[in-house]
Amino acid sequence: MRTLVEHGQPGFAPSTSGRYFDHVTGGSHPIGLAADWLTSVWGQGGASHETSLLTTVVEEVCAKWLTELFGLRPNTSVGVTSGYATANLTALAAARHHVLAQAGRDVEADGPVGAPEVRVLVSEGCHITVQWALGLVGLAGGIRPVPCDDQGRMRVDALAALLEKSNRPLIVCGQVGHMDTGASDDVARVAMLTHRHGGWLHLDASYGMWAAASPRHHPHALRRADSWATDAHKWLNVPYDCGIVLCAHLSAYQAALRGQADYPFDYPPERSRRARPLVLWATLRHLGVEGVIDLVDRSCRHARGIARRLADEPGITVLNEVVLNQVLVRFGDSDEHTDEVIEALHDSGNAFAGGTTWRGQRALRVSVCNWQTTEADCLTLTDTLITAHRVRSRALAGQTFG
């Protein structure tokens, strides 16, 4: 263990720090961390009542709390998975069962060969794990991208045009909380169009789902979707790994997973899984509704402050409308300038945020979702970025006029 600590520490990401602004990753809240340790000490499985009655009862309690927190219908089914990718996989397996059952095909009983082709319209703003999951459930061949606007929101007019071209079984994948900009699709209009054509709407909501707790930042019409996938290790700040799948159609959910019917508790697909719901329960119980609201609102407030300070500096451009906790920033007028500022930030050790490519240009993506992040942490970040930008700008000016 000493060897692991001594030699491994230089290689890990500082994701537990309040100055870590990368990958929309929250820090491990002490309550969740303590529950995670206890989960390991107890060695509980999470697949059924037989392996751990405690875990399955706690998962049922978490399901009730989450549907209330997100404003979903009380009969929404909920499962705790190993992560966000598996949550997407589970939801889209249920979606496949549902739309093919409407077409007269029981894909679990009869197999996919000879089944009607499913048309899958995926917002270009969706996370890559959505397409990964679609591939695993055999739907990759039916995927068609839906263009987005300049903030990463699905263009409803483009969706409507695509829907008019086919009457095949339909799944639409939208998103809540774009990974770069924080923007969300117009769920109400997307759901209306999807359901008008007999389709299933799945929402990629890896972190944006938690905004539903906040009256100020709630994504409108969230409950009109048919399934959702989110991650608790993001904005809820539980330790890795803890994905959540939610589904409005219990029968489709159970049918898609009925290969595991020997088990009485048949929600997530993993059977050899640790008791993740204990960590989720402990964190939700400690924070309560007001604590989750404060975490969301405080993160969004910090993001707006970061954006204002950076936008006030000549030569720095905030590229997105700061609607949640994401700030997208470009420095100077070149990719090289932006990348050098990002490198200077990393070299400084003062804070950490990562680069991305947005609409063909390099940018810095700042994600504020750590429970520890303070106003002082945000000032340290912006001061470091502004200083690096000024140094780079003076160097360029010297090359031009020296």
LUMDOBA-725353 format. One record per residue (C-alpha): residue in one letter; x, y, z. Coordinates in steps of 0.5 Angstrom, whole numbers, plus 500, padded with zeros to 3 digits. Each point is the difference from the previous one (the first is absolute). Example, Ala and Ser with C-alpha at 12.3 -4.5 7.8 and 13.67 -1.06 7.14 Angstrom:
2
ATOM:a:525:491:516
ATOM:s:502:507:498
REM end
This chain:
402
ATOM:m:500:500:500
ATOM:r:506:505:502
ATOM:t:503:498:493
ATOM:l:493:502:496
ATOM:v:499:507:504
ATOM:e:507:502:499
ATOM:h:501:498:493
ATOM:g:493:501:498
ATOM:q:498:506:502
ATOM:p:503:505:495
ATOM:g:496:496:495
ATOM:f:493:501:502
ATOM:a:495:506:498
ATOM:p:499:505:506
ATOM:s:493:499:499
ATOM:t:498:500:508
ATOM:s:503:508:500
ATOM:g:495:506:500
ATOM:r:504:503:494
ATOM:y:499:494:496
ATOM:f:496:502:494
ATOM:d:501:495:495
ATOM:h:495:494:497
ATOM:v:494:502:504
ATOM:t:503:496:506
ATOM:g:497:501:507
ATOM:g:505:499:506
ATOM:s:498:494:505
ATOM:h:496:503:505
ATOM:p:502:498:507
ATOM:i:494:497:502
ATOM:g:500:496:493
ATOM:l:507:498:501
ATOM:a:498:497:507
ATOM:a:495:496:497
ATOM:d:504:497:495
ATOM:w:505:498:505
ATOM:l:494:497:504
ATOM:t:498:496:494
ATOM:s:507:497:499
ATOM:v:500:498:507
ATOM:w:494:497:500
ATOM:g:501:497:493
ATOM:q:493:500:498
ATOM:g:497:498:493
ATOM:g:495:504:497
ATOM:a:496:495:495
ATOM:s:494:497:504
ATOM:h:497:500:507
ATOM:e:504:493:501
ATOM:t:507:503:499
ATOM:s:498:506:504
ATOM:l:493:502:503
ATOM:l:503:507:502
ATOM:t:502:502:494
ATOM:t:494:499:496
ATOM:v:496:503:505
ATOM:v:504:506:500
ATOM:e:500:500:492
ATOM:e:492:500:501
ATOM:v:501:506:504
ATOM:c:505:504:496
ATOM:a:495:499:494
ATOM:k:494:503:504
ATOM:w:505:506:501
ATOM:l:503:501:493
ATOM:t:493:500:497
ATOM:e:498:505:505
ATOM:l:506:504:499
ATOM:f:500:500:492
ATOM:g:492:501:500
ATOM:l:499:494:497
ATOM:r:494:495:500
ATOM:p:499:496:507
ATOM:n:500:494:496
ATOM:t:507:501:496
ATOM:s:504:494:501
ATOM:v:508:502:502
ATOM:g:506:496:500
ATOM:v:507:501:503
ATOM:t:505:498:495
ATOM:s:508:500:499
ATOM:g:500:506:496
ATOM:y:497:505:495
ATOM:a:501:495:494
ATOM:t:497:494:503
ATOM:a:494:505:502
ATOM:n:499:502:493
ATOM:l:501:493:498
ATOM:t:494:497:504
ATOM:a:496:506:498
ATOM:l:501:499:493
ATOM:a:499:492:501
ATOM:a:493:502:503
ATOM:a:498:505:494
ATOM:r:502:495:495
ATOM:h:495:495:503
ATOM:h:495:505:500
ATOM:v:500:502:493
ATOM:l:501:493:497
ATOM:a:494:498:505
ATOM:q:496:505:497
ATOM:a:502:497:493
ATOM:g:498:493:502
ATOM:r:507:498:501
ATOM:d:502:497:507
ATOM:v:507:501:499
ATOM:e:503:497:507
ATOM:a:496:493:498
ATOM:d:501:500:492
ATOM:g:506:503:499
ATOM:p:502:506:496
ATOM:v:501:497:494
ATOM:g:494:501:495
ATOM:a:497:506:505
ATOM:p:498:506:497
ATOM:e:506:505:499
ATOM:v:500:506:506
ATOM:r:501:507:498
ATOM:v:504:503:505
ATOM:l:501:508:500
ATOM:v:505:502:504
ATOM:s:502:507:502
ATOM:e:507:502:498
ATOM:g:500:503:507
ATOM:c:500:493:503
ATOM:h:505:497:504
ATOM:i:504:495:496
ATOM:t:498:494:505
ATOM:v:493:501:497
ATOM:q:502:498:493
ATOM:w:505:494:504
ATOM:a:494:498:503
ATOM:l:496:500:494
ATOM:g:505:495:496
ATOM:l:500:495:506
ATOM:v:492:499:499
ATOM:g:501:500:493
ATOM:l:497:506:498
ATOM:a:506:504:497
ATOM:g:498:499:493
ATOM:g:494:504:501
ATOM:i:503:506:503
ATOM:r:499:507:496
ATOM:p:503:506:503
ATOM:v:496:506:502
ATOM:p:503:507:499
ATOM:c:501:504:506
ATOM:d:500:508:500
ATOM:d:506:504:502
ATOM:q:499:498:508
ATOM:g:499:493:499
ATOM:r:493:499:500
ATOM:m:496:496:495
ATOM:r:497:504:495
ATOM:v:493:498:500
ATOM:d:498:502:493
ATOM:a:506:495:498
ATOM:l:497:494:504
ATOM:a:493:502:497
ATOM:a:503:499:493
ATOM:l:503:494:502
ATOM:l:494:497:503
ATOM:e:496:501:494
ATOM:k:504:495:496
ATOM:s:498:494:503
ATOM:n:495:496:504
ATOM:r:505:495:502
ATOM:p:500:498:508
ATOM:l:503:506:503
ATOM:i:505:502:506
ATOM:v:502:507:501
ATOM:c:506:502:504
ATOM:g:501:507:503
ATOM:q:504:503:505
ATOM:v:499:504:506
ATOM:g:507:504:502
ATOM:h:505:500:494
ATOM:m:507:498:502
ATOM:d:503:506:498
ATOM:t:494:506:500
ATOM:g:496:497:505
ATOM:a:494:502:496
ATOM:s:494:495:499
ATOM:d:495:498:495
ATOM:d:493:503:500
ATOM:v:497:493:503
ATOM:a:493:502:499
ATOM:r:500:501:493
ATOM:v:505:494:499
ATOM:a:495:496:504
ATOM:m:494:502:496
ATOM:l:503:499:493
ATOM:t:503:493:503
ATOM:h:493:497:503
ATOM:r:496:503:494
ATOM:h:504:495:496
ATOM:g:499:494:505
ATOM:g:508:501:502
ATOM:w:503:499:506
ATOM:l:504:506:503
ATOM:h:507:499:504
ATOM:l:503:505:503
ATOM:d:508:501:501
ATOM:a:500:503:507
ATOM:s:507:498:503
ATOM:y:500:507:504
ATOM:g:495:504:498
ATOM:m:494:495:503
ATOM:w:503:503:507
ATOM:a:498:507:498
ATOM:a:492:498:500
ATOM:a:501:500:508
ATOM:s:501:508:499
ATOM:p:493:504:499
ATOM:r:505:505:496
ATOM:h:504:495:496
ATOM:h:495:495:499
ATOM:p:499:497:493
ATOM:h:493:501:498
ATOM:a:496:494:498
ATOM:l:505:495:502
ATOM:r:495:495:502
ATOM:r:497:500:493
ATOM:a:506:495:498
ATOM:d:499:493:500
ATOM:s:507:498:503
ATOM:w:506:504:503
ATOM:a:507:498:502
ATOM:t:505:504:505
ATOM:d:506:500:504
ATOM:a:500:501:508
ATOM:h:508:501:500
ATOM:k:499:506:496
ATOM:w:495:506:503
ATOM:l:498:496:506
ATOM:n:508:498:502
ATOM:v:499:493:502
ATOM:p:507:496:499
ATOM:y:501:496:493
ATOM:d:496:496:498
ATOM:c:492:501:500
ATOM:g:496:501:494
ATOM:i:492:501:500
ATOM:v:495:497:495
ATOM:l:493:503:500
ATOM:c:494:497:496
ATOM:a:493:502:500
ATOM:h:498:493:497
ATOM:l:501:495:505
ATOM:s:498:494:496
ATOM:a:505:502:494
ATOM:y:505:501:505
ATOM:q:499:493:503
ATOM:a:499:496:494
ATOM:a:506:503:497
ATOM:l:504:497:506
ATOM:r:496:494:501
ATOM:g:506:495:498
ATOM:q:501:501:507
ATOM:a:493:498:503
ATOM:d:503:495:505
ATOM:y:502:506:504
ATOM:p:494:503:504
ATOM:f:503:507:499
ATOM:d:501:501:493
ATOM:y:502:508:499
ATOM:p:507:501:498
ATOM:p:503:495:495
ATOM:e:506:499:504
ATOM:r:500:494:505
ATOM:s:507:500:503
ATOM:r:499:507:503
ATOM:r:502:503:506
ATOM:a:495:504:504
ATOM:r:500:506:497
ATOM:p:493:503:502
ATOM:l:503:500:508
ATOM:v:505:506:497
ATOM:l:494:503:496
ATOM:w:495:500:506
ATOM:a:505:503:505
ATOM:t:502:506:496
ATOM:l:493:501:498
ATOM:r:498:499:508
ATOM:h:505:505:502
ATOM:l:499:505:495
ATOM:g:492:500:499
ATOM:v:497:504:495
ATOM:e:502:507:502
ATOM:g:507:497:500
ATOM:v:500:498:493
ATOM:i:496:506:498
ATOM:d:506:504:503
ATOM:l:505:496:497
ATOM:v:497:501:493
ATOM:d:499:508:501
ATOM:r:507:501:503
ATOM:s:503:497:494
ATOM:c:496:504:495
ATOM:r:502:506:504
ATOM:h:507:499:500
ATOM:a:500:498:493
ATOM:r:496:507:498
ATOM:g:506:503:504
ATOM:i:505:497:497
ATOM:a:497:502:493
ATOM:r:499:507:502
ATOM:r:507:501:502
ATOM:l:503:497:494
ATOM:a:496:503:495
ATOM:d:502:507:503
ATOM:e:507:499:498
ATOM:p:502:502:493
ATOM:g:502:494:495
ATOM:i:496:495:504
ATOM:t:493:498:497
ATOM:v:495:496:504
ATOM:l:497:495:495
ATOM:n:494:498:503
ATOM:e:493:502:503
ATOM:v:502:498:508
ATOM:v:493:497:501
ATOM:l:503:495:505
ATOM:n:507:498:503
ATOM:q:504:500:493
ATOM:v:504:506:498
ATOM:l:503:499:493
ATOM:v:506:505:499
ATOM:r:505:502:494
ATOM:f:506:504:501
ATOM:g:503:505:494
ATOM:d:498:498:493
ATOM:s:504:493:499
ATOM:d:500:493:502
ATOM:e:507:501:502
ATOM:h:499:506:505
ATOM:t:494:496:503
ATOM:d:504:494:501
ATOM:e:506:503:503
ATOM:v:495:504:505
ATOM:i:498:493:502
ATOM:e:507:497:501
ATOM:a:502:506:504
ATOM:l:494:498:505
ATOM:h:502:493:500
ATOM:d:507:502:502
ATOM:s:498:505:505
ATOM:g:497:495:505
ATOM:n:495:505:502
ATOM:a:494:497:497
ATOM:f:498:495:494
ATOM:a:496:500:494
ATOM:g:500:497:494
ATOM:g:500:501:492
ATOM:t:494:499:495
ATOM:t:499:501:493
ATOM:w:493:504:499
ATOM:r:498:501:493
ATOM:g:507:499:497
ATOM:q:504:505:505
ATOM:r:504:498:506
ATOM:a:497:502:507
ATOM:l:500:499:507
ATOM:r:495:497:504
ATOM:v:498:502:507
ATOM:s:496:495:504
ATOM:v:497:503:507
ATOM:c:497:494:504
ATOM:n:505:498:505
ATOM:w:496:501:507
ATOM:q:507:503:503
ATOM:t:501:506:495
ATOM:t:500:507:503
ATOM:e:500:507:497
ATOM:a:507:500:502
ATOM:d:501:494:495
ATOM:c:497:503:495
ATOM:l:504:506:500
ATOM:t:506:496:500
ATOM:l:498:497:494
ATOM:t:498:507:496
ATOM:d:507:503:503
ATOM:t:504:495:497
ATOM:l:497:500:494
ATOM:i:500:507:499
ATOM:t:507:500:502
ATOM:a:502:495:495
ATOM:h:496:503:494
ATOM:r:503:507:501
ATOM:v:507:497:500
ATOM:r:498:496:494
ATOM:s:498:507:497
ATOM:r:506:504:501
ATOM:a:504:494:497
ATOM:l:496:501:494
ATOM:a:501:507:500
ATOM:g:507:500:501
ATOM:q:501:495:494
ATOM:t:496:505:496
ATOM:f:503:507:501
ATOM:g:507:498:503
REM end
